[in-house]
Amino acid sequence: MNTRRAKVLGVAVGALVILGAAGFLWFSRLQFFAWDAPRPGTLVAESLAPDSGLVARVRAGTTKGQYVFELRRSQGNVLVASETISAPVGYHEQLITLRWAAGGARAIATIDHDFGVGNLEFALAP
């Protein structure tokens, strides 16, 4: 009886090892955080102010999840304000949108880093 029990136990352990190895190989290929960040300096969002005097831009920064949020004069492209913003790196490529607050007093950049949950907002005023 002990020999039969040892064989059954050996087969069960062997099956678990094979399943564990197969699972490890399968999960290692998923690469949850493998999305490619835009090249540094790439324009990812742009919005003209309601009065057309300023343009808000978000450009990709030097690392994944980092961006440069800037306001420039629409005439002459003079830099008015700039700020480095960032968001945690999640499972999908980050979606950046720009909008202007009522009256165009400030630009608001929104970074969706987690499928619409916990979006980050950054305001920049001249």
C-alpha positions in Angstrom: 0.0 0.0 0.0 2.9 2.4 0.8 4.3 1.9 -2.7 1.0 2.8 -4.4 0.7 5.9 -2.2 4.2 7.0 -3.1 3.5 6.6 -6.8 0.3 8.6 -6.6 2.1 11.3 -4.6 5.0 11.4 -7.1 2.6 11.7 -10.0 0.7 14.5 -8.3 3.9 16.4 -7.4 5.2 16.0 -11.0 1.9 17.3 -12.4 2.1 20.4 -10.1 5.6 21.1 -11.1 4.7 20.9 -14.8 1.7 23.1 -14.3 3.7 25.6 -12.3 6.4 25.8 -15.0 3.8 26.2 -17.8 2.0 28.9 -15.8 5.3 30.8 -15.1 6.2 30.7 -18.8 2.8 31.9 -19.9 2.6 34.8 -17.4 6.1 36.0 -18.2 5.0 36.7 -21.7 2.2 39.0 -20.8 4.4 42.0 -20.0 1.8 44.1 -18.3 3.8 47.4 -18.4 5.3 46.9 -21.9 3.7 49.9 -23.7 6.1 52.2 -25.5 6.4 55.7 -24.3 6.5 58.5 -26.9 10.0 59.8 -27.7 11.1 62.7 -25.6 9.8 66.0 -27.0 6.9 64.4 -28.9 3.8 66.5 -28.8 1.0 64.4 -27.2 -1.7 67.1 -26.7 -2.4 70.7 -27.8 -5.2 73.1 -27.2 -5.7 76.7 -28.2 -7.2 79.1 -25.6 -10.7 80.4 -26.2 -9.4 83.9 -26.9 -6.7 82.4 -29.1 -3.9 84.3 -27.2 -2.3 81.2 -25.7 -1.7 77.6 -26.7 -1.3 74.8 -24.2 0.9 71.9 -25.1 2.0 68.6 -23.4 5.2 67.0 -24.7 6.7 63.7 -23.7 9.4 63.9 -21.1 12.6 62.0 -20.7 11.2 59.0 -18.9 8.0 56.9 -19.2 5.1 58.7 -17.5 6.8 62.1 -17.4 5.6 65.1 -19.5 6.3 68.8 -19.9 3.2 70.9 -19.7 3.7 74.4 -21.2 1.8 77.5 -22.2 3.0 79.6 -25.1 1.8 82.7 -26.8 0.1 81.8 -30.1 1.8 84.7 -31.8 5.6 84.3 -31.6 5.6 81.0 -29.7 7.0 82.7 -26.6 7.1 80.4 -23.5 4.8 81.8 -20.8 4.7 79.0 -18.2 6.1 75.5 -17.9 5.8 72.6 -15.5 7.0 69.0 -15.4 4.1 66.6 -14.7 4.0 62.8 -14.2 1.7 59.9 -13.6 2.3 56.3 -12.4 3.1 53.9 -15.2 0.1 51.5 -15.5 -1.1 48.7 -17.7 -1.9 50.8 -20.7 -0.5 53.8 -22.6 -1.4 57.0 -20.8 -4.0 59.2 -22.4 -3.4 63.0 -22.1 -6.1 65.5 -22.8 -6.1 69.3 -22.5 -9.0 71.7 -21.7 -9.3 75.3 -20.7 -11.0 76.4 -17.5 -14.0 78.8 -17.8 -12.8 82.1 -19.2 -9.5 80.6 -20.4 -7.7 81.7 -17.2 -5.8 78.4 -17.0 -5.2 75.2 -18.9 -5.9 71.8 -17.4 -4.0 68.7 -18.4 -5.6 65.3 -17.5 -3.6 62.1 -17.5 -5.6 58.9 -17.6 -3.2 56.2 -16.4 -5.6 53.6 -15.0 -8.5 53.1 -17.4 -10.3 56.2 -16.3 -10.0 55.5 -12.5 -8.1 58.1 -10.5 -7.2 60.4 -13.4 -4.7 63.1 -12.5 -5.3 66.8 -13.3 -2.7 69.5 -13.5 -3.5 73.2 -13.9 -1.2 75.8 -15.4 -1.9 79.5 -15.5 0.1 82.3 -17.2 
